[in-house]
Amino acid sequence: MRRHRRAKIVATLGPASSSQERIHALFEAGVDVFRFNFSHGSHAKHRARFDIVRKIESEVGRPIAVMADLQGPKLRVGDFVSGEALLEQGCEFRLDLAPEPGDARRAPLPHPEIFSALEDGAEILLDDGRIRLTVVAHGADYADTIVEAGGKLSDHKGVNLPRVPLGLGAITPKDQRDLRFALEMGVDWVALSFVQRPDDVAAARKLISGRASIMTKLEKPAALDSLAEIIDLSDAIMVARGDLGVELAPEDVPAEQKNIVRAARRAGKPVVVATQMLESMIYAAQPTRAEASDVATAVYDGADGLMLSAESAAGEYPVESVAMMNRIIERVERDPAYRVFIESQNYDPEATPADAITAAARQVAETVHAAAVVSYTTSGSTALRAARERPGVPILALTPELATARRLAMVWGVHCLHTKDATDFQDMVEIACSAALGQDIARLGDRIVITAGVPFGTPGSTNVLRIAWVGE
């Protein structure tokens, strides 16, 4: 089964999408990557869904990626005497470490690392930014604030501190347990939540030790101060606009989204745009026109993937949400202006033989009107370079490594195929031609452009370009 689009779809599994029939329907509707949200659900439920995905993969013969999204350090207030309290604008409100339930004048905040990082004048956001406080005094175990924007605050609502770096690692003890389970299960990607600094990614890479690729979620403004370093340490990036949109002003989010997408593309790292993309489809069978435009904008910007969260995990129309996203992507990519946008954002290749070969492959494919660029890859680096060029023809990635094929399901324009290992160069050409024909990417007599690294099996050694005729 081949998708007739370049941008990929990531969909979250949850209560609304747990049966084999529903997950298969989601795949048929267009899902390339299934996200397992470890903020919710038991290990047993995740295992059951994982087994279903792998069963479907075996049945359809197409690699499917699975991503484990770790919860990260979620900051929350404690309990209230009546379950909630009304915070009035202009009133004083204290947050402290005392365990007693809160009221309209104070609330427990069981996170000492917050108090140690505060400064007078710092802003504290509660309940996704609906309530806004300004710090006027603070100590090691308390913060006195003025309520700038009030409202009802209930038990365990989230806490955000814009531009305040906290002494927290991105991986909590819960995350460590979830990570061990996810890696033992065999996930392909691990998404890191609430990354603040490059060291957070480096620490995760040490724990993961090559057993999965790392997708860093950018949802803390503090991370944007080290954007280049974080991208360099990551295998992929996610623009997580939910929490990022809480801590940034709404008018700043679109510009930051585009900046992140451009930076990731320039570095040749896959980038996914996420959160509230088709939010209304949680309850409605059709999205708003604004949501359709939001999805389209990410596609025009050249994002590798777009993600559905509650729409597919808990909504009333999970399959319809995926099908709608698929239709929007396909429609945008048929627009003649789409290639104009994509080509205007191409970046100069790095001064390496591998990048030179890959850039030449795109140019040659355009010149000879090839049906596809075929990348023979072991680690995936050859296919990633091909995707960075955003060619106007499909990218067929051939790899003897099933794990590589699954991870490449995240990447723009790449159709992955798990193949046997080539014995020599001519064998590689024959495998490429047969695969292009068998996957309905090329017809007899078409030309394809092949890139590979010789000797075979040497990661990152792209050094060969070959034009071949299918059926020669």
N, C-alpha and C positions, 0 to 999 in steps of 0.2 A: 504494500500500500504506500503510495507516494502522495505527499501533500503538494498542492499546486499553489504554494505561497512560500515566501522566504522567512518572514518573522514567525517565531514559534509561540505556542500557547502553553502556559504553565497553569495548572488548575489544582486547587486544594481539595483533598478528600476529607470528608467529615460525616456527620450523621445523615446528611441528605444524599450521600454518595458512597455507600459502604458495601452494597451488594455487588456480586459479580456482574449481574445484568446492567446495573447502573454504571459501574466503572467501564465496562465494555462499551456502553453507549457513549460515554464521555470520550473515550479514545476514538471511536468512529466519528464523533462530531468534530474532532480536531485536536485533542490534547496530545502534546509531545512530551511533557514532563509532568509527573504527578508530585504535588507537594504534600508532605506529611507535617502538620503543624503540631510540634511537641508541646505547645502551650496548652493543648487540649488532648484528651483521649489517653487511654491506657496503652502500655506496651503491647498487650495482647491484641487490642483492636488495630494498632498499627501493623503488627505482624500479619494479622488476617488480611488486611488490605494489601500489604506488600505481596503476599503469596498470590493474591488475585491478579495483581499487575503482572507479576512474572508469568503466571499461567497464560494471560492474554498475550503477552509478548511472544511466548512460545507458539501460540496458535496462529498469530498473524505474521510471524517471521520478520518483525520490524523492531529494532532496539528501542526501548522506552526508558527514559531516565526517571529516577526517583530521587527526590530531594527531601532531606530531613531539615526542618527549620527549627532551630533551638530557641527556647523562650528568651534566654538572656536575663539580665538583672532587671526585673520588673519592680519598680518602686511604687508602693501603695500606702495610703493612710490606713490606720487601724479601724476599730469599731466605734460606733456612736451609741449613746444610751438608748435612743429611740430608733436606731437603725439609720437615721439621717439627721441633719441639722441645717438650718437656714443661715447662711452667711450673708450679712447685709453690707452693702457698699459703704465704705468709709469707716467701718468698725474695726477694732483691734481683734486679732486672732493669733493664737499661739499654737505652734507645733512643737512637740517635745517627745522625749523617750519614755515618759511615764506610761504604764500599761493601762491605766484606767480609761474606760470608754469616754469618748468626746462629747461635746455639746456645741452650742453656737459660739463659744469663746475659745475653745481649744480642741485639739485632736491629737491622738497618738500617732507618731511617725517613727516606726521602729527601724530607722536607717541612720545610725550614727555617722556614716560617711557623708551624708548630706550636710549635717551641721558643721562638720570640720571643713567643708569646702565653701561654705557660704561667705558672702561679703555683704555689708550694708548696701542697700539699694538693689540687691539681686531680686530677680523675678522668680516666683514659684507658681507653676500652673497645675491646677487640679482638674480631674475629670475631663481629660482631653482638651484642656485649655478653656473650658467653660467658666472656671473660676480662676481669677488672677490675684495673686498676693505680691506685695512688695515688702522685703525684709527691712526692718528699721533697727533691729538689735538681735544679736545672736550669741550663743555660747556653745560649749561642747555638747550640750544636751537639749538645746532649745533654740527656737527662732521666733521672735515677736514680729508680727507683720501687720500691715494695713490691707484691708480687702479693697482692691481696686475694681474688681468686677465680681459681684456676688451671685448667689444662687443656692440651690439645695445640694448638699454634699452628703453622700451616703457611704456605707461601709466599703472599704477596700478599693476606693477609686484611685486611679493612677496619678502619679506625681511626675512632673517634668520640670527640669531646670535648664532653660535655654542658655547656651554658651557657658555653662558652669561645668568644667571637667571634674568628674567624680573619681575618687580612688577605688574604683570597682573594675575588676576584670570583666571581659565580655562573656566568660564562661563560669557559671555558678556551679555549686555542687550538684544541683538538679540537672544542669546541662551536661555535666560530666557523666552522670548515670545514663542520661538519654543518648549521649554521644556514643558511649560504649555499646549500648544496645543497637543503635542505628548502624554502626560500623560492622558489628557482628551479623546483623541482618543482611547487610550488603548494599546500602544506599550508594548512589553515585555522586551526589552533591550534598554538602552540609552548608546550610545558611546560618551565618552568625548574626545575632541580633544585638542592637545597641552598642556597636563598635564605636569607640571614642578616639582611638589612637592606633598607629601602626603596630605597636607592641601587642595589642589585642589579637590581631591577625597572626602575628608571629607565634604567639602562645598556642593558638588553635592549630596552626600548621604542625607544631611539634607534637601535639596530642594525636592529630589525625594521621600523621606520618605516611602520607601518600596513599592512604586507603580510600580516599574520596577527594573530589575537587571542592574548593572552598568558594562560596559565594558570600561576599560581604554586603550586608544590608546597611545602606546609608540612611539613618533615621535620627542621628544626633548632629546638630549643627557643628559641634566641636570636631567631628570627623572631617568636615569640609576644610578645616584648616590644614589638614595633612592629606588632602585628596590624592595627590600624585603618589605619595609613598604607600597609601593604603591600596590603591589600584595596583601598584607594582607588586605588592605582596599577595594579592588575591588572584584567584583563577577567574572570577567573574564578579560583577557588581549588580546590586539591586537598588533601584531608587524607591525606597519604602516611604511613600508620601504620607502615610498615616501619621506616624509619630513625628516625621520631619515637618509635616504641616502644622503640628501642634506647636513646635518650638520655633518655627520660622513664621514670619508674617505671611498671610495668604498670598500677597502680591509678590513675595520673593520666591515662592515654590516653583512656578513655571520656569523662571530663569535658571534656578539651581538645577532643576531637572535637565534642562537642555545642556547646561555646563557639564553635568556628570556624564550624560550620554556621549557628548563630544569627547570628553577626556578618556572614557573607557574605550571608545572606538579608536581613538588615536593610539592607544596602547595595545590595541588588538585583543582586548578582553571582552567577552560577552557581557551585555548589559540588559537587565530586565526592568521594565517599568511596572510598578505594582500599586495596589490599594485604590479602592473605590472607582475602578475603571468602568464597571457596569453595575454600580451599587443598587440602582433602582430595581434591577432584575432579581434581587433577593425576594421581592414581593410582586413584581410585575413581569408579564411575558414579553414586554418590549422595553428597551432602554430609552432614556431621554435622548434628544438630539444632541444635547451638550455632551453626554457620555460618549456617544458615537464619535463625535468630533475629538474628544479627548483620546480615545483609542487611536483614531486616525493620525493625530498629531505625533504620537509615539512611533507609529509606523513610518511616517514621512521623515522623522528624525533618524531613522535607521536603527532603532532598538532591535536587539536580537530576539527578545521575547516580551510578552505581555502576560500579566498574571491575574487570575481570578482568585479571590479569597472566600468570603462568606457566600458569594454568588453560587459557587459550586459546592461548598462544604456544608452549608446550612440553609440555603435558599430554597424557594419553592420551584425554581426553574433552572436546575443545574445544567442539564443537557442543552436547553435552549440558550443559556448564557454562553456556553462554549461555541455553539453553532453560530450565534450572533457575532461573537468576536472573530470567528473564522471568516464569516461573510464580510465583515468590515475590512479585515486585513486583505482579503483577496480583492475587494473592490478598490482599495487604495493602490495596491500593487499593479492593477490594470490601468491606472491613471497615467497617461503619458508624462505628466508632471512629476510622477514619483521618481523616475530615473534622473530627472533634472536635479531634484533635491538630493538624491543619494550621491550622484556624481560630483555635486558641488561640495560635498563633505569628505571626499577621498583625501587621504593623507599620503605624503611621500613615504616610500618604504625606507626602512632602516638600512644602513650601509653594510649589509651582510649578504653573502651569496644566497642564503635561503630566501630573504625578502626580495632580492633581485629576480630570482627565478619565479617566485609567486606573482610579482607585479607583471613580469613578462608574460606569464600564463594568461592573465586577464586580457592583456593587450592582444596576444596572439589569438585567443578565442574570439575576440571581437573582429579581428582582421579576417580570419578565415571562416567566420560564421560557424564556429563549432557548436555542437549541441550541448556540450557540458565541459566543465573542468573537473577532471578526475584526480583526486588526491589519494595516493597510497600512503598510509600513515600507521605507525605503531603507537606513538604516544598521543597523537591528535594534533601536534603542532603544525604539521603541513596543512591540515584542513582549517585550522584556526587562521593561518596566514592567508589562505584562499578566501575565507569569509571576510577578513579585514579589508580585502580589495573590493568587496561588494560587486562581483561581476554580474553582468546582465543575463548569464546563463546559469543553470543549476550547478551546484557543487556536489559531486558524488564522492563520498569518503569511503574508501575501502580499507578495512583493518582486520588483521587476524586476532585482535584483542577485543573480546566482547565488552569489557569494561570501558575501553576507549569509545567504542561505537555508542554505548549508552550515554556517556558524558557528552558526546558531540550532538546528541539530540537537542541540546540547549542552544546550539549555535546557528546563527542566521544563515539561511540558504543551503544548509548542509543536509543532504540525504545520506544517512549512514547505512552501511551494509557490512555485516560480519562475514568475512570471507576466509578461505584458506590462505596460508602464507605462500608467497611466491617463491619459487625455487631459483629463478633467474630473471633477467630483465624481460626477455621475450615472454616468459610465463606471466609476468606482471601485466604486460600489454594485452595478452589474451584474456586474462581475468577482467581487466578494465573494460574491454570491448564487450565481453559477454555480459558483464554486470550492467553496463549502460543500456544494452539491448533488452535484457531481462527485466530491468526496472522501468521500462517504458520511458527512458530519458533520451535515448537515441534510436534511430532507425538504421537499417542497412544502408550503407553508403555515406552516412553522416561522419563528420570528423569530430574527434574529441581531443582535448589537450590534457595530457597526463603529467602530473608532477610527482616526484618521489625522491627518496634519499637512498643513495647507494654508498656503502653496503646496506642492504636491507636490515631493519631492526635497530638502526642507530637513531635514537630520538633527536629531532631538531636538525637533521642533516639534509634537508631538502636541497638537492644539487643537480637534478635532472629534469628536463622538460622534453616531452615527446608529443608530436602530432601523430595520431593514429586514425585510420579509417575503420569504422565498424564493419566487420564482415570481410576485412582484407585477408 
